[in-house]
Amino acid sequence: MRPTAATSAWKTLARRPRTSPLFDVDSLIGLPPPAQRHLERVLPPRTPLATVVRLEMSGELKVGSRWLPFQARQILSASTGFVWSAEVGGRFLRFSGADVMEPAGSSMEFRLLGLIPVVRSSGPDIARSAAGRLAAETVAWLPQALAPQSGARWTTIDDRHATVTLRRPCGTTSVDVEVDDEGRLRSVGLQRWNSDAKPPQPQPFGGRFGSEFATGDGVLLANDCEVGWGWNTGWWPSGRFFTGRIRSVDGAGPTAP
């Protein structure tokens, strides 16, 4: 992904409605108990139901058998897409690039030292995988999209677990969530398309969260995440590939890459 292409996608996703409906606590009546607890905790009454969030984060990314540090900026637009623009590695081994999902398509491109292509992928398999990522990250980082007023549909699993179904560009994606007694989001799980599987296919994917990040308007986002393939299976310890922590969330947002 050339920097200009990532910048263009960022600008496309940053477009939003001039006004947003306000969160109505009464809209939670009849939802599964985990959904009620979570939304009552993370969304203050009459919060504008934003459709876009912009974040800065840091953490570690598993590349082969090595865990490398990263710094990243991200924009996420509910039901539409995301740009994750990152620098990965240290002084002597450094990659930079972006993961992109937007209406025009999905792609991944990273370059060694900003020059030599090391990852360059696009096409239907990348788009299907990106749709699962969009859904999981929406649950964690854009809780406004989980409100019934935003079109989210909830079904009960038990008193601690529920499934939320979210719209995406070409259909819907369902995500299983775990919510503790205080309403904190503890984990997410779904069947996500794995474009690296042979053959490509849906596989268990998920992550867990250790804390929350409070935005300036009082919305709480899941934080301190650990993410990977093989969720709730014996594959999980080796399938983990990402740990991250939100550093800032700004309504104006980080500048485009």
C-alpha positions in Angstrom: 0.0 0.0 0.0 1.6 3.2 -1.1 1.5 6.0 1.5 -0.7 8.0 -0.9 -3.2 5.2 -1.2 -3.4 4.7 2.6 -3.9 8.5 3.0 -6.7 8.4 0.4 -8.4 5.5 2.2 -8.0 7.3 5.6 -9.7 10.4 4.2 -12.5 8.3 2.7 -13.2 6.6 6.0 -13.1 9.9 7.9 -16.2 11.1 6.3 -19.2 10.9 8.7 -22.8 12.1 9.0 -23.1 15.7 10.1 -25.3 14.6 13.0 -25.5 11.3 15.0 -28.4 10.0 17.1 -28.0 10.1 20.8 -27.7 6.9 22.9 -31.0 6.1 24.5 -30.6 3.8 27.5 -34.2 2.7 27.1 -33.2 1.1 23.8 -31.4 -1.6 25.8 -34.7 -3.0 27.2 -35.0 -6.6 26.2 -31.4 -7.1 25.2 -29.4 -10.1 26.6 -28.1 -9.3 30.1 -24.4 -9.2 29.0 -25.3 -6.6 26.3 -27.2 -4.5 28.8 -24.4 -4.5 31.3 -21.8 -3.7 28.8 -23.6 -0.9 27.0 -24.8 0.7 30.2 -21.1 0.7 31.4 -19.3 2.0 28.3 -21.8 4.5 26.8 -23.0 7.5 28.9 -26.6 8.4 28.4 -27.2 10.7 25.4 -23.7 10.0 24.0 -23.6 10.7 20.2 -23.5 7.4 18.4 -20.4 8.1 16.4 -19.5 5.9 13.4 -15.8 6.6 13.3 -13.0 6.3 15.8 -9.3 7.2 15.5 -6.7 5.7 17.7 -3.0 5.6 18.4 -1.6 2.4 19.9 1.6 0.5 20.6 2.5 -3.1 21.3 4.1 -6.2 19.8 3.5 -8.0 16.6 4.7 -11.6 15.9 6.6 -11.8 12.7 7.7 -15.4 12.1 8.9 -16.6 15.5 9.9 -13.1 16.7 7.9 -10.5 18.6 8.7 -7.0 17.3 7.5 -3.7 18.8 5.2 -1.5 16.8 3.7 2.0 16.9 0.5 2.5 14.9 -2.3 4.9 14.0 -5.7 3.6 13.1 -9.0 4.9 11.8 -12.1 2.6 12.0 -15.4 3.3 10.4 -18.3 1.0 11.5 -19.6 -1.2 8.7 -17.2 0.3 6.2 -13.5 -0.3 6.9 -10.2 0.7 8.5 -6.7 1.8 8.0 -4.0 0.5 10.3 -0.8 2.4 9.6 2.2 1.1 11.5 6.0 1.0 12.0 7.2 -2.4 13.2 10.6 -3.3 14.5 13.6 -1.5 15.8 16.6 0.4 14.5 18.1 -2.3 12.3 15.0 -4.2 11.3 12.1 -1.9 10.6 9.0 -2.3 8.5 6.4 0.3 7.7 3.1 0.2 5.9 -0.6 -0.3 6.2 -3.5 -2.7 6.4 -6.5 -1.2 4.6 -10.1 -2.1 4.2 -12.3 0.5 2.3 -15.1 0.5 -0.2 -12.6 0.3 -3.1 -11.0 -2.9 -1.7 -8.7 -4.4 0.9 -4.9 -4.7 0.9 -1.8 -5.1 3.0 1.6 -3.6 2.1 4.7 -3.3 4.2 8.2 -2.3 3.2 11.6 -2.9 4.8 13.2 0.4 5.8 10.3 2.0 3.8 11.8 0.9 0.5 11.9 -2.9 -0.1 8.4 -4.6 -0.4 8.2 -7.5 2.1 4.4 -7.9 2.2 2.0 -7.0 -0.6 -1.4 -8.7 -0.7 -4.9 -7.9 -2.0 -7.9 -9.7 -3.4 -11.0 -11.5 -2.2 -9.3 -13.5 0.5 -7.8 -10.4 2.0 -11.1 -8.7 1.9 -13.0 -11.6 3.6 -10.3 -11.7 6.4 -10.5 -7.9 6.8 -14.3 -8.1 7.3 -13.8 -10.3 10.3 -11.1 -8.0 11.7 -13.4 -5.0 11.2 -16.2 -6.7 13.2 -13.9 -7.7 16.1 -12.3 -4.3 16.4 -15.7 -2.5 16.1 -16.8 -4.5 19.2 -13.7 -3.5 21.1 -13.1 0.1 20.0 -16.4 1.5 18.7 -19.0 0.5 21.2 -21.4 3.1 19.8 -21.9 0.6 16.9 -23.1 -2.0 19.4 -26.3 -0.1 20.3 -29.6 -1.3 18.8 -30.0 2.2 17.5 -27.0 1.6 15.3 -28.5 -1.6 13.9 -26.6 -4.1 16.0 -28.6 -7.3 16.7 -27.9 -9.3 20.0 -28.7 -12.9 20.9 -28.2 -14.6 24.3 -25.7 -17.4 25.0 -25.7 -17.3 28.8 -25.5 -14.6 31.6 -21.9 -13.9 30.7 -21.8 -14.4 27.0 -23.8 -13.1 24.0 -23.5 -12.8 20.2 -23.7 -9.4 18.4 -24.3 -9.3 14.7 -22.9 -6.2 12.9 -23.4 -5.0 9.3 -20.4 -5.0 7.0 -20.0 -3.9 3.4 -21.4 -7.1 1.9 -23.5 -8.8 4.6 -23.1 -9.3 8.3 -20.6 -10.7 10.8 -21.4 -12.2 14.2 -19.0 -11.9 17.1 -19.3 -13.8 20.5 -18.5 -11.5 23.4 -17.7 -12.2 27.1 -18.8 -9.6 29.6 -18.0 -9.7 33.3 -20.4 -8.9 36.1 -19.4 -5.2 36.1 -20.0 -4.9 32.3 -16.4 -4.9 31.2 -15.7 -6.6 27.8 -13.3 -9.5 28.6 -13.1 -11.3 25.2 -14.3 -11.6 21.7 -14.4 -14.6 19.4 -15.6 -15.3 15.8 -15.0 -17.5 12.8 -12.7 -15.3 10.7 -11.5 -16.0 7.2 -7.8 -17.0 7.3 -6.2 -16.1 4.0 -3.0 -17.9 5.0 -4.6 -21.2 5.6 -4.2 -23.9 3.0 -6.7 -23.8 1.6 -8.0 -20.4 2.9 -11.0 -21.0 5.2 -12.8 -19.6 8.3 -11.0 -20.4 11.5 -11.4 -19.6 15.2 -10.1 -16.1 15.9 -10.4 -13.9 19.0 -8.8 -11.9 21.8 -9.0 -11.0 25.4 -8.8 -7.6 27.2 -7.2 -6.6 30.5 -8.4 -3.0 31.0 -10.4 -0.1 29.6 -9.5 3.3 28.0 -11.7 6.2 28.9 -12.2 8.8 26.1 -12.7 12.4 26.7 -16.5 12.1 26.4 -16.7 9.2 28.8 -17.0 6.3 26.4 -15.0 3.2 27.5 -13.0 1.2 25.0 -11.5 -2.3 25.6 -7.8 -2.1 26.1 -4.6 -4.2 26.7 -5.5 -6.7 24.1 -4.0 -10.1 23.2 -5.2 -11.4 19.8 -4.7 -14.4 17.6 -5.9 -17.5 15.8 -7.1 -20.7 17.5 -9.3 -18.9 19.9 -10.7 -21.3 22.6 -8.6 -24.1 21.1 -5.3 -25.7 21.9 -3.9 -23.7 19.0 -4.3 -20.4 20.8 -0.9 -20.2 22.6 1.0 -20.5 19.3 -1.7 -18.7 17.3 -1.4 -15.4 19.2 0.3 -12.7 17.0 -0.7 -9.3 18.4 -0.6 -7.5 21.8 -1.6 -3.9 21.9 -2.5 -1.0 24.1 -4.4 2.2 23.2 -2.3 5.3 23.8 -4.8 8.0 22.7 -8.2 8.4 21.2 -8.9 11.8 19.8 -12.2 13.1 18.2 -10.1 15.1 15.8 -7.9 12.0 15.3 -4.3 11.5 14.4 -3.3 12.9 11.1 -3.6 10.7 8.0 -0.6 8.5 7.2 
